[in-house]
Amino acid sequence: MNRYSSIPYRKSSTGKRYYKFVKYPPIPRIASDIYAITTEGDRYDILADQFYNDSSLWWIISLANSTNYSNNSLYPPVGVQIRIPTEIQSIIATYKTLNQ
């Protein structure tokens, strides 16, 4: 699945796509969050597929860890602890509300 397929866009008269500005919700810490140590080859989209069965939700894991590690990459640092949010339904609902 294309991880950018859920990002809204519009087309110009020439057919060129222009992506809208995307607003992301805060990702609160909760007691049921999962913590994992990254290994070589981990990517946020692969982790999202592993934990959520949906690679397009990579941004949730990336944002949950953006204050600790660079979110400029699809690859988290190797050998560090990252947080995997578990209550994703409310995060997705807030995302949809922000980007209507």
C-alpha positions as CSV (number, residue, x, y, z in Angstrom):
1,M,0.0,0.0,0.0
2,N,1.2,3.5,-0.8
3,R,1.9,5.2,2.5
4,Y,1.0,8.6,0.9
5,S,-2.4,7.5,-0.4
6,S,-4.4,8.9,2.5
7,I,-2.9,12.4,2.1
8,P,-5.4,14.7,0.5
9,Y,-4.4,16.5,-2.7
10,R,-5.9,18.5,-5.5
11,K,-5.1,18.5,-9.2
12,S,-4.3,21.6,-11.3
13,S,-5.7,22.1,-14.8
14,T,-2.5,20.5,-16.1
15,G,-3.0,17.4,-14.0
16,K,-0.2,18.1,-11.6
17,R,-0.9,17.1,-7.9
18,Y,-0.7,19.6,-5.1
19,Y,-0.7,18.1,-1.7
20,K,-2.6,19.9,1.1
21,F,-0.9,20.9,4.3
22,V,-1.4,18.0,6.7
23,K,-2.0,18.6,10.4
24,Y,-1.0,15.9,12.9
25,P,-2.5,15.5,16.3
26,P,-0.5,15.2,19.6
27,I,0.3,11.6,20.5
28,P,-0.3,11.4,24.3
29,R,1.5,8.8,26.5
30,I,-0.7,6.2,28.1
31,A,0.0,3.2,30.3
32,S,-0.8,0.6,27.6
33,D,1.8,2.0,25.2
34,I,4.4,-0.6,24.0
35,Y,8.1,0.1,24.2
36,A,10.5,-1.7,21.8
37,I,14.2,-1.6,21.1
38,T,15.0,-0.9,17.5
39,T,17.2,-3.2,15.4
40,E,19.0,-2.9,12.1
41,G,16.5,-2.6,9.2
42,D,13.6,-1.2,11.3
43,R,11.5,1.4,9.6
44,Y,8.5,3.3,10.9
45,D,6.3,1.8,8.1
46,I,7.4,-1.7,8.8
47,L,6.8,-1.2,12.5
48,A,3.3,0.2,11.8
49,D,2.5,-2.9,9.7
50,Q,3.9,-5.2,12.4
51,F,1.9,-3.5,15.3
52,Y,-1.1,-2.1,13.5
53,N,-1.4,-4.3,10.4
54,D,-1.3,-1.0,8.4
55,S,1.9,0.5,7.1
56,S,0.2,3.8,6.3
57,L,0.0,4.6,10.0
58,W,3.8,5.0,10.2
59,W,3.4,8.6,11.1
60,I,1.9,7.7,14.5
61,I,5.0,5.9,15.6
62,S,7.3,8.6,14.1
63,L,5.4,11.4,15.9
64,A,5.3,9.5,19.2
65,N,9.1,9.5,19.1
66,S,9.8,12.8,17.4
67,T,11.0,14.6,20.6
68,N,13.6,11.9,21.2
69,Y,14.8,11.2,17.7
70,S,14.9,12.9,14.3
71,N,11.6,12.5,12.5
72,N,13.3,13.5,9.2
73,S,13.8,9.8,8.4
74,L,11.7,6.7,7.9
75,Y,14.4,4.8,9.9
76,P,14.6,5.1,13.7
77,P,18.1,5.0,15.2
78,V,19.3,1.4,15.8
79,G,19.4,0.2,19.4
80,V,17.2,2.8,21.0
81,Q,13.9,2.4,22.8
82,I,10.9,3.7,20.9
83,R,7.2,4.1,22.0
84,I,4.5,2.3,20.0
85,P,1.1,4.0,20.9
86,T,-1.7,1.5,21.4
87,E,-4.8,3.6,21.4
88,I,-4.7,4.6,17.8
89,Q,-8.4,4.9,17.1
90,S,-8.7,8.2,18.9
91,I,-5.4,9.4,17.2
92,I,-6.8,8.6,13.8
93,A,-10.2,10.2,14.6
94,T,-8.4,13.4,15.7
95,Y,-6.2,13.3,12.5
96,K,-9.3,13.1,10.3
97,T,-11.0,15.9,12.2
98,L,-8.0,18.2,11.8
99,N,-7.7,17.4,8.0
100,Q,-11.3,17.6,6.8
